[in-house]
């Protein structure tokens, strides 16, 4: 049975997201294989860990068994923010041992590693090129013996070791000796390539299983733990949300809902393009305050456009942004990573203490979701938002323009408590919008359809009576006639 080591037993890597997957970090004095194909990110990962450890006061011995010179290696590292040249060679000591391995074999290499760890009092050892050791080892048994002796010395010196190697996926004889195996993958997914990290083995502690997507950027390696694996249950089982209702910003809708949206609930607004989904969400955000901070997490409309729309509708969101009660986060719907979106959203919610949340565009998450992940991802995300006492409204576009509504996520009814349907009905060549409440969990509500209009200076307006598409629309105020100008060259009488 796995135990949970204390913080003193842990070796934090400092890599965003990796320590979360590892349950707090590697174990001090442990030996770990980091495996992946060329270009998967092994060297970046090892150097990222090395520089973070050295910056925190640790000592690192980095041994290379590759043909690449240290000058070229350091030149490649200069583009990363974690790189600090002042740490070399005082805190990070690079050693080239390829020629020694060829001349003296595994024993000579092992003696070198022991000397360098002892002389530099290293707390982290990186051996970059274990594949070269395996090629020169007389047998698989000798390779396992080499790793076993290195492991004994690492434990005695309380020095954590990372052994980097190329190799195919799967298990290999040397995996049975080490304390853990971390695999890096670079996989095609449709027209794009996605980098993934998987912890195949981790002795002595639990970890978040499965494949987790990461990025290589100027920040180094950024790992985004799979949300449903990280949060199979919400972070807290109780909720700080009182049994009260939040006002939606539309009095008629609040009456239909039985007093407003239940605090901490999740609502999805389904409708075709142009039916008023985003405006309904903005209406909810218009009631943001210091007591109820709000967040708009959107994909398709940049913040300036959102604020311009708010001004035209008279919703006052610009003032809410100015006083700090509303924040707008926008992410272009291009090559997003599903879990990166989820973690960015939850981080903003926790940091600001958000109580009103509008996610404008479920499709932004769906486009980033691999097949089969949308439903478990939204379940984990929704459960966590509910535990944080966040009242959430999602907008979701339906594929049909007129009258027919289709759910975009299979099984979504089990995840979301409240369901509002927006329809566009055509009558006498004129489109008419309607709103129907299909579901409010554990609460009475008015299921009758009402006409919905979006009006300048007022926002969403919902009719008091039942929806009747044959009823004439309220005529608009007639335009004032333009003043007639006198013909040029003639005076008015």
N, C-alpha and C positions, 0 to 999 in steps of 0.2 A: 504493500500500500504506500502510495506517495505521501511524503510529509511536506509540510510547508516550512521552508527554511526561514530563519530570522533575517532581518536586514543586514546583520553583520556577516551572514554567510554569503551574501550576494555581491556580485561584481557588476555594477551598473554599466551598461554599454554607452549610455548617453545618446543613442540613436533614437530619434522620435518614433514611437510606436513599438520598437523592438522589445524594450524592457516590459511593456505591457503584455506582449505575446508570451514572453518568457516568465511571466509571473513575478517580475521585479529585477530580472537580470540573470546573468550566468552565475554559476556557483564558484566561489573563490577556490583556486587550486584545481579546477576542473580542466579537462582537455576536450576540445570540441572540433569536429571536422566541419568545415564550411565548403560545400561542394556545389559545382555548377559548371556549365559550359563556358567557353571563352566569351567574354563580353557580358556575362550575366550580372556582374557587379561585385564579385568577391573581393578584389583588391580595394575598391572604393569602400566597401563595408569595413574591411579590416583596418584601413587607415582612418576612417571616420571614428571607429572605436578607439584606436590608438591616440589620436589627437585629443579626443574628449577626455580620455583617461589621463593623459599627460597634463592637460590644462587643469585638471582637478588635483594635481600633485603627485600622480603616479609615475612610474618608470616603465619604459617600454623597450624591449629588444625586438627588432623587426628583421628577420633573417630571410633573404631571398635566395631561391635556387633557380631563378629564371635568367634568360639571356639579357633581359632589359637592364640597363645600367641604372644606378640610383639617381644619377642626374636627370635622366629621362623620366623616371618615376616621379621625382619631386616636381619636375616641370609640368607634368600632367596633373598633379595635385593642386597647383597654384590657382586653378579656376574654382576651387571649392572654398566656401566660407569657413569650414572647420580647420583649414590649413593655416598653421602658425609657424613660419620658418624659424622663429626664435626658440622653438622647442627642440630643434635639431642642432647638435647631437646631445645636448645636455640631458633632456628628458626622453627623447626618442632616438635610439641608436640603431642605425641601419648597418647590417652586416651581409656581405655577399659570401655564400658558402658553396657555390656550385662546383668550383674547381676542387675544393677540399673534399666534397662528396665523391667526385670522380676518383681522386687519388687515394683517399683513406676509407671510403666506404661508409656504411651506416655507423660503425663504432666511432670513427673520427668525427662525424657530424654530431653524434650524441654527446661526445666529450666537449665539442665546441659550444653546444647549446647550454650545457651545464656551467661551463666557465663564464659565458656571457651573462647568463641570468644571475650567477653569484657575484661577479665583479660589478655589475651595474645595479644590483639589488632590485631587479625587475619584478614588477607585480603583473606584467602582461608580456607574454611571448607570442609572436606571430611567426609561423613558418609558412612562407608563401612559396608553394611548389611541392607539396607532398607527392604529386604525381611522379616527380623525378626520383624521389626516394623509392617509390614502388617499382619504378623501372629498373633501378640498380639493386634492389633487394634480391638475394638469391632465391627466395621463395616467399609465398604469402605468410608462412609461419614466421620468417625472420622479420617481415614488415610488422606483424602484430607484436613481436617481441620488442622491436624498436619503440613502437608507440607505448607499450606497457611500461618500459623502463623510463621513457619520457614522462609518463603519467605519474610514476612513483616520485620522480624528482620534482615535478610541478606541485604535487601535494605537499611534499616536505618543505618546499620553498614558498608555499602559498602563492604560487604564480599561475594565473589562468593562461591557458594556451589555446590559440586558434591555429588549426592546421588547414591551409587552403589547398584545394585540389580540383583539377578538372575531372570530369567523369560523367557518365550517363546516370540517369535516374535509377533508383532502386538501392538494394542493400548489398554491401560488399563485406568481405571477411573482417577488415579493419574496423568496421562499424561496431562490431561486438565488443571491442576493447574500450572505446572512448566513452566519455560521459554524455555526449550529445552529438547529433548530426543535424545541421541546418543546410537545407538545399535552396539554391536560387535558380529560378527558371525565367526564361524569356520566351513567351508563347505567343503564337499568332491568334488573334481573336477577330475574325472578320477581316477588315482591311487594315487593322492596326495590330501592333505588338504590345503585349502587356507583361510587365515584370512581376513575378510572384515569389514569395518566400514561404517555405514550409519547414516546420520543425519536425523532423522525422523521429527523433529520439531525444529525450531529456530526462536523465536520471535524477531521482531525488526530489522532484517537484512537479506539480501540475503546470500545464501551459495551455495556451489557446490553440487547439488543433485546427487543421485545415490549411488552405492556401490563402495567403494574405497579399494583396497587391501593394507594390511600392514604386516610388519614383526615384530616379537619379536626376538631381538638379544641382544648382549652385549651392544649395544647402546641404548637399551630400545625399545620403539615403534617407528617405522618408517613408515609413511603413504605416499602412492603414489597416489595423486589425479588423477582421471580418465582424461586422456589427452583431449578427445573430450568434456568432461564436463567443464574442466578448460579453454579450448581454443576453444569455439564454433566459435569464430572469432580470427584471428591472433592478436598478441599484438599491432601491428601497421598496419594500412591500406595502408600506403605508403611504399615505399622501397627505400633504399639508393643505389640500384644497378643502375649503369649507363647503357645506351643502348649499351653495348659492348659485345664482344665475348671473352670467355676464351679458350686458346689453350689447346687441349687435350693431347699434347705430341706426336701426330701422324699427320704429315702434310697432308697426303692424306685424313685422316678422317676429318680433319678440312675443307678441300676443299669440301668434300661431304656434310658437315653440313652447308655450306654457310659461312664459316669463323670461325667456332669453336662453342662451346656450348654457347647458350645465357646466359648471366649473370643472376644468381638467378633462373635459370630453374632447373627442376628435370628430370633426365634421368634414364630410366630403361634399363638394358642390359639383354636380355633374351637368354638363350641358354642351351644346355645339358652339362653334366659334361665333362670337358676337352676341351671346345670350345674356351676358352680364356677370359672368363668374368673377373676373378680376375686380370689377367695381364692387361687388358684394363683399369681397375680401377687404378692399380698401375701406369700406364702410365700417367693418369691425375694427380696423386699425385707427380709425378716426377717434375712437374712444380711449386711446392710449393716455396714460397719465403716469406720474411718479409712482403711484401705488400699483399700477398695472402696466409695467413696461411692455413694449410691443416690438415685434420683429417681422419684417417682410423678407422672406427668402424666395427670390424669384430667379427665373431663367431667361425670360423672353423680352422683358422691358427694362432698359437701363434706368437707374435711379432718376436722372433728369426727366425722362419721359413719364415716369410714375408721378413725380411731383407736379409736372405740368398738367397731367390728367386730373390730379387731385385739385389743383387750382380751378380748373374748368368746372369741376363738379361741386366746388364749394366745401370740400371735406377737411381742409385745414391741415393736411399732413406735413406741409412745409414747416409750420409752426411746431408740430410735434417733434420733427427732426431737430429743429433749432434748440428746443428745450431739453433734448436728450431722452425723451420718453419713447421715441421710435428710432429704430435703426433699420437700414435697408441693405441687405447683402445680395449682390447680383453675381451670378456665375454664367458665362456664356455656355449654351448647350452644345458644346463641341465634343472634345475627347475627355470627358469627365470620368473620374473613378468613383464608383458607387459609394464605397466606404469613406472616401475622402469627403464626399458631400455630407454623409451622415455625421462624421466626426466634426466637420466644420459647423454644421447646424447645432449639434449638441453643445459644442464649446461656446458658441455665441449665446445660447439659451442659459447655460450655467453662469457664464461671466456676467450677464446683464440681469439675471433674475427674471427672465421673460415670463409674462403671464398671458399675453395675447400673441399668437403666432399664426401667420398666413404663409403657406407654401404655395406659391403661384405656379402651378404646372407640375402635376405628378409625372407627366411624360418626361420631364428633365431627369428624374430619377430612373424611370423605366429605360430610357435610351442608354444609360450608363450601366444597366443591370445585365449580367450574363443570364442565359436562359435558366429559368427556374428559381432565381434568387429574389425576385420582386416581392413575393408574398412573405417569406420569412424575414426579409430585411425590414419591410414595413411593420411587421408584427413587433420586432425588437425595438424599432424606432418609436412606434406609437406607445408601447408599454413604458418605455423610459420617459417620454414626454408626459405621459399621464402621471407617473410617479413624481415628476418634477412640478406637478400642479399647473401644467401649461394647457390652456384652452387653444386647440389647434383647428385651423380650417385649411383644407386642401382644395385646390381647384383641379378638376380633371376634365379634359376635353373628350367628347364623344365623337365617333367618326361620322355620324349622320348629321346633316345640316338641319333637316326639318323633322320634327315630331318624334322620331324614334330615339330612345335612349338605351345605350349598351354600356355595361360596366367595363372599364378598361383593365381592371385587375381582377383575376379570378379569386373568389373567396374574400373579396374586400368587405363584404357585409359583416363578416365575423370580426374584422379588425376595427372598423370605424363604427362609433355608436350612433352617429346622426347622418342622415342622407337627405340632401336637398337636390331636387331635380329641376333643371331649367330646360324649357322646351321652346322651340320657335315653330309656331303654327301659321300656315299661310291661308289667308282668307281674302277673297276679292283682290288678289294680286298684291296684298299687303302682308308682310311678316308681323306677327304679334308674339311677344314673349310671355311666358307663364312660369310661375314657380309653384312647385308641389313639395310638401314635406313627406317623404316616403317612410322615414324612420327616425324616432328619437328613443333611444334605449331607456327602458324603465321609466317612462314619462308619458303623460297624455299630451296630445298635440292635435292641431287642426290639419287634417289631410286634404282639405279642399284646395283646388287649384285657384291661384290668384294671378291677375295680370301684373306684370312687372315692366316698368319703364325706367330708363336712365335719363335724367333730366339735368341740364346745366344748372349749377348753383344749388341743386338738391340731392344729387346722387341717385341712389336706388329709391324708387317710389313704388310701393305695392298697394294695389287697390284694396278697399275694404270688403267689397262683395265678391261673389264667385266669378270665375273667369268665363267670359262670353265673347268668343272671337268675332261674333256677328255684330256686337255692339259698336256703333261708330266711335272712332277715336275723337278725343277732345280736340276741336279745331285749334290750330295755332293762331296766335294773335296776328291779324293782318299786317302786312308790311306797310309802313308809312310811305306815301307817294313822294317821290323826289321833287324838290322844288324846280319849277320850270324856269329856265334862264331865258332872259330876253335876247332876241337876235342881235348879233354883233352890229354895232353902229346905230342901234335904235335905243332911245331912252324909254324907261317905263313911264306910263301915264300916272 
